[in-house]
Amino acid sequence: MPNAIILGTGSCVPEKVLPNQYFEKVGSNDAWIQERLGIKERRVVDGQTTSDIAAGAAENALASAGITAEEIDLIVLATATPDRPAPATACAVQEKIGARNAVAFDISAVCSGALFALSTGCQYIASGMFRNVMVIGADTFSNITDWERRDSVFFGDGAGAIVLTATEENRGFLQFELHSDGGGKEGFTVPAGGCETPTTPETLAQGLHCFQMDGKAVFDTATSMVPPTIESVLQKCGLTIADIQCMLPHQPSIRILQEIAKRVNLPWEKVRTNMDRYANTSGGTIPIVLDETWRSESFNPGDHILFAAVGAGWTWGAAVYKC
């Protein structure tokens, strides 16, 4: 079966910057946010939709890959903040970038979304059904944030895109390990707006269309579930943590990532972060940090990159890529 390799990457973030000082009105402050979360500022959309920034990331990824939109066979978009409940935001992206030959659909796994979308794209390539796959992670959490709550400090808006293509060479994504636990659905949720709790004047007045998060549950789940998943996926690849060149994780908070790195014995200097500039961009985190790393660092043939994420659901997973 063919392997899926990264042909190109791209990202797109809104121009509007929201600094930490903005959150003094909800009882937070710059020093606490930087120390606990590692965030200095974040970007928020100003009239843009999720598909707008997703399309911008996709166009940058196409330029990086050196192919045209018409050559894309499949678009898989991970988002928790779609333009509309229907149709899929991936279809809006398909139209905006002119990928007229591509199948397009969305995946919802919140902060694990891009990792789940990558695994999906790789399976289509491995099966031989498609050759060139565009994987996008994009979210505009500013649209579902209650700016009067203290947890409004966590998120920013952004999108990243990855072009995968088939190869017969001994490189590419070696292994994915993914997990879910629906028992944790209240740990991070948007209570209203679906068929369980339809939109009413009362749900709008109560702020139930904004996200609600149990920060301790997120920390406990991430630090207890992700490390053994990393160890398991490495074992399946016949690797140890010492074989990893760098880790490109979802960006939940600096303390969560420090604890995960500590538990798997990965030196902190091998962990790539960008939450100081963008905060947590949910589905956009992994593809954005991948784009920045892919463009700024040199990798040698045989180097191994580790991916890891945890998201609402609960959902979590890890993957290994061989350069």
Stockholm file with secondary structure:
# STOCKHOLM 1.0

chainA/1-323         MPNAIILGTGSCVPEKVLPNQYFEKVGSNDAWIQERLGIKERRVVDGQTTSDIAAGAAENALASAGITAEEIDLIVLATATPDRPAPATACAVQEKIGARNAVAFDISAVCSGALFALSTGCQYIASGMFRNVMVIGADTFSNITDWERRDSVFFGDGAGAIVLTATEENRGFLQFELHSDGGGKEGFTVPAGGCETPTTPETLAQGLHCFQMDGKAVFDTATSMVPPTIESVLQKCGLTIADIQCMLPHQPSIRILQEIAKRVNLPWEKVRTNMDRYANTSGGTIPIVLDETWRSESFNPGDHILFAAVGAGWTWGAAVYKC
#=GR chainA/1-323 SS CCEEEEEEEEEECCSCEEEGGGGGGGTCCHHHHHHHHCCSEEECCSSCCHHHHHHHHHHHHHHHHTCCGGGCCEEEEECSSCSSSSSCHHHHHHHHHTCTTCEEEEECCGGGHHHHHHHHHHHHHHHTSCSEEEEEEEEEGGGGCCTTSGGGGSBCEEEEEEEEEEECSSCEEEEEEEEECGGGTTSEECCSSSSSSCCCHHHHHTTTTSCEECHHHHHHHHHHHHHHHHHHHHHHHTCCGGGEEEEEECCSCHHHHHHHHHHHTCCGGGBCCCHHHHCBCGGGHHHHHHHHHHHHCCCCTTCEEEEEEEETTTEEEEEEEEC
#=GC SS_cons         CCEEEEEEEEEECCSCEEEGGGGGGGTCCHHHHHHHHCCSEEECCSSCCHHHHHHHHHHHHHHHHTCCGGGCCEEEEECSSCSSSSSCHHHHHHHHHTCTTCEEEEECCGGGHHHHHHHHHHHHHHHTSCSEEEEEEEEEGGGGCCTTSGGGGSBCEEEEEEEEEEECSSCEEEEEEEEECGGGTTSEECCSSSSSSCCCHHHHHTTTTSCEECHHHHHHHHHHHHHHHHHHHHHHHTCCGGGEEEEEECCSCHHHHHHHHHHHTCCGGGBCCCHHHHCBCGGGHHHHHHHHHHHHCCCCTTCEEEEEEEETTTEEEEEEEEC
//
